[in-house]
Amino acid sequence: MRELTTFPCDGDTLIGTLDDAPGTTGLLIVSGGNELRCGAHRGMALLAADLAATGIPVFRFDRRGIGDSDGANHGYQDSGPDIAAAACTFRTLAPHMKRVVGFGNCDAATALALFHRDAGIDALVLANPWVGDEDDALPPASAIRSHYADRARDPRQWLRALSGGINIGKAIKGLRKASTKSKEAANPIAARMAVAMIGTPRTILLARRDNTAIRFEHAWREPDPIHYRETDSHSFARPGDGDWLREEVLTAIRSA
């Protein structure tokens, strides 16, 4: 059964959605960026319904300043109280739960990594975590190498180059960056995430050809096994992506 609820957070009123089920391990979904709790292409709402049908309770919410919730939107860096308030409300609405797993994509994954402990979240599923943008506005060097390798195998791209359909200046800048062999300095966001998650069970999911995921993979220094989906969709919206995501999240919940 799906129901709407309101709950307080630092003087503001937040809106949440519970897909109730009898399971003792529940999933708290945190939305990334400025997305509503339904997620891109309603992906999170569909995921919640699917998981609840298997017996797993799921709670989604709009953080302050997003969607139906009150307050000002200060981004993921200020979302710790929102996550904690949502987790507390989830446990109140589903008192049969013994454990809560947090799931988020992009900067929601980063927020969960940083703030889950204060929220009492027991395990994490992190998809395409955000660890900052490139200083030069170009994709990571590893993403550029993959991009040009794919194009080199496509005869149509050679025709585009010969006919002037490719921005040569941009291509040269990309190739220069792709050929750089110097080791990137430790990423400060990734380093904070690693410290914050010491001792926390987690599953990391990456879209293989998504630039945010590639940058995270390049910055992450921990020996976590990474689960890859062969897609370029940051929100796992390509055909088959949603089924893959549901099975990965379901596996992580059952092993939490």
Residue pairs with C-beta under 8 A, 6 or more apart in sequence:
1 19
1 20
2 17
2 18
2 19
2 20
2 48
2 49
2 52
3 17
3 18
3 20
4 15
4 16
4 17
5 15
5 16
5 17
5 18
5 89
5 93
6 13
6 14
6 15
6 16
7 13
7 14
7 16
7 61
7 85
7 86
7 88
7 89
8 14
8 85
9 64
9 71
9 81
9 82
9 85
10 64
10 71
10 81
10 85
11 71
12 64
12 69
12 70
12 71
13 69
13 70
14 61
14 62
14 63
14 64
14 69
14 70
14 71
14 82
14 85
14 86
15 37
15 61
15 62
15 67
15 68
15 69
16 37
16 59
16 60
16 61
16 62
16 86
16 89
16 90
17 37
17 45
17 48
17 59
17 60
17 61
18 57
18 58
18 59
18 90
18 93
18 94
19 48
19 49
19 51
19 52
19 57
19 58
19 59
20 52
20 57
20 93
20 94
21 51
21 52
21 53
21 54
21 55
21 56
21 57
21 58
22 55
22 57
22 96
23 54
23 55
23 56
23 57
23 97
24 96
24 97
24 98
24 99
25 56
25 97
25 98
25 99
25 100
25 101
25 253
25 254
25 256
26 56
26 57
26 58
26 59
26 90
26 94
26 97
26 99
26 100
26 101
27 48
27 51
27 56
27 57
27 58
27 59
27 100
27 101
27 102
27 103
27 249
27 253
28 58
28 59
28 83
28 86
28 87
28 90
28 100
28 101
28 102
28 103
28 121
29 37
29 39
29 44
29 47
29 48
29 58
29 59
29 60
29 103
29 104
30 61
30 63
30 79
30 83
30 86
30 102
30 103
30 104
30 108
30 111
30 112
31 37
31 39
31 44
31 60
31 61
31 62
31 63
31 66
31 104
31 108
32 76
32 104
32 105
32 106
32 107
32 108
32 109
32 130
33 106
33 107
33 108
34 66
34 73
35 44
35 66
36 62
36 66
36 67
37 44
37 45
37 60
37 61
37 62
37 67
38 44
38 45
38 60
39 45
39 47
39 60
39 105
39 235
40 235
40 237
41 235
41 237
43 235
43 236
43 237
43 242
43 245
44 60
45 60
46 242
47 58
47 242
47 245
47 246
47 249
48 58
48 60
50 246
51 58
51 246
51 249
51 250
51 253
52 58
54 250
56 250
56 253
57 90
57 94
57 97
59 86
59 89
59 90
59 93
59 94
61 69
61 82
61 86
61 89
62 68
62 69
63 69
63 73
63 79
63 82
63 83
64 70
64 71
64 72
64 73
64 74
64 78
64 79
64 82
65 71
65 72
65 73
65 74
66 73
75 107
76 107
76 108
76 110
76 111
76 130
77 111
79 111
79 115
80 111
80 114
80 115
80 118
80 119
83 102
83 111
83 112
83 115
83 116
83 119
83 121
84 115
84 118
84 119
84 120
86 119
87 100
87 102
87 119
87 120
87 121
88 119
88 120
90 97
90 100
91 97
91 100
91 120
99 122
99 123
99 256
100 120
100 121
100 122
101 121
101 122
101 123
101 124
101 125
101 252
101 253
101 256
102 112
102 116
102 119
102 121
102 123
102 124
102 125
103 112
103 124
103 125
103 126
103 127
103 249
104 110
104 111
104 112
104 125
104 126
104 127
105 127
105 128
105 234
105 235
105 236
106 127
106 128
106 129
106 130
106 212
106 234
107 129
107 130
109 124
109 126
109 127
109 128
109 129
109 130
110 129
110 130
110 131
110 189
110 193
112 121
112 124
112 126
113 124
113 126
113 129
113 193
113 196
113 197
113 202
114 192
114 193
114 196
115 196
116 124
116 196
116 197
116 200
117 196
117 200
122 200
122 201
122 256
123 200
123 201
123 202
123 203
123 252
123 256
124 197
124 200
124 201
124 202
124 203
125 202
125 203
125 205
125 248
125 249
125 252
125 253
126 202
126 203
126 204
126 205
127 204
127 205
127 206
127 207
127 236
127 245
128 205
128 206
128 207
128 210
128 212
128 213
128 216
128 234
129 193
129 204
129 212
129 216
130 189
130 212
130 216
131 187
131 189
131 190
131 193
131 215
131 216
131 219
131 220
132 187
132 188
132 189
132 215
134 140
134 215
136 173
136 177
138 144
138 173
138 174
138 177
139 147
139 174
139 211
139 214
139 215
140 211
140 214
140 215
140 218
141 177
141 178
141 180
141 218
142 214
142 217
142 218
143 209
143 211
143 214
143 215
144 174
144 175
144 177
144 178
145 178
146 209
146 214
147 174
148 174
148 175
148 178
151 157
157 166
159 165
160 166
184 218
184 219
186 219
186 221
187 219
189 219
190 216
190 219
190 220
190 221
191 221
194 220
194 221
194 222
201 255
201 256
202 224
203 227
203 248
203 251
203 252
204 220
204 224
204 225
204 226
204 227
205 226
205 227
205 228
205 229
205 245
205 248
206 213
206 214
206 216
206 217
206 226
206 227
206 228
206 229
207 213
207 228
207 229
207 231
207 232
207 233
207 234
207 236
207 241
208 228
208 229
208 230
208 231
208 232
209 230
209 231
209 232
210 231
210 232
210 233
210 234
212 234
213 234
217 226
227 248
229 236
229 241
229 244
229 245
231 238
231 241
232 238
233 241
236 242
236 244
236 245
